[in-house]
């Protein structure tokens, strides 16, 4: 290849690189017009004179906020908008007290948008449950608590947005078993909140038409080897699954009829299913074959969690229980006056135990055990 051909090829390559680089630069910095229309989908009418906000978020760049107002036909236009692959674009609007936000992919060429809003209602008749799952995830046998996770798919099958009303009967309410504690609520619904109420919690969020996921977890106490409670299906449920890990416990209800085994990883789960649960239908739940702590575990847990103020009296009492029979054995040949003193000492200890019981420093069960030990050594 001669020198002139090499020069021509080199120049051609440089021109190509510069041309491609320039086109990419121009594409990344291109400014476009983004337009759309705001529709009230309840009556299928455009919404005039509404404020539309465009948010543009990009890494290492301040959030950019632009505002436009819809015209008499519900249309809006944002001009000179830079479209970049590493940026997020979303539109929001407030309509009748409810915020609507939607993320858009402008890079793909979607520049003509339709943003939907709805009329509102405070009636929870528009809300139902499409799917529900109840997972008995863990049993803390030392503290006798069962951990439960409930996952529901809320369904608003109307063309109205549900909003919480001012009265307690106009809130989305979910019941919990008696004694439930450590409640956690999570959802993908934006701007949502919740408050704990008698026998459950109320969910505070607008529910727009469509499906929405809600999850809540809690713990319920138990005594002995079983516990039972009633679950009220306020919004019904088209499908229900109760899931129990193998060898954890057993669950029986009056609504779940079929049962199967599902393997996830190395763990088998029993899955009970039911369908078409009606609104306000009640479900009796019996949880049985629950583990109980051993006496050794209870003693260990008591000593681990006992307050220091009780440690000294308990230790002293244990030492006395050990020392009294030794003292009596060593002095069994002494005069009756010495035996009388031992009896008086035990009587005094019993009196002190009674005072601690009455003041709430010890439980009745511990009081009875200590009294029995004292009676043995009297």
Secondary structure, 3 states (H helix, E strand, C coil): CCHHHHHHHHHHHHHHHHHHHHHHHHHHCCEEEEEEEEEECCCCEECCCCEEEEEEEECCCCCEEEEEECCCCCEEEEEEEECCCCEEEEEEEEECCEEEEEEECCCCCCCEEEEEECEEECCHHHEEEEEEEEEEEEEECCCCEEEEEEEEEEEECCCEEECCCCCHHHCEEEECCCCCEEEEEEECCCCCEEEEECCEEEEECCECCEEEEEEEEEEEECECCEEEEEEEECCCEEEEEEEEECCCCEEEECCCCEEEEEEECCEEEEEEEEEEECCCEEEEEEEECCCCCCHHHHHHHHHHHCCHHHHHHHHHHHHHHHHHHHHHHHCCCCCHHHHHHHHHHHHHHHHHHHHHHHCCCCCHHHHHHHHHHHHHHC
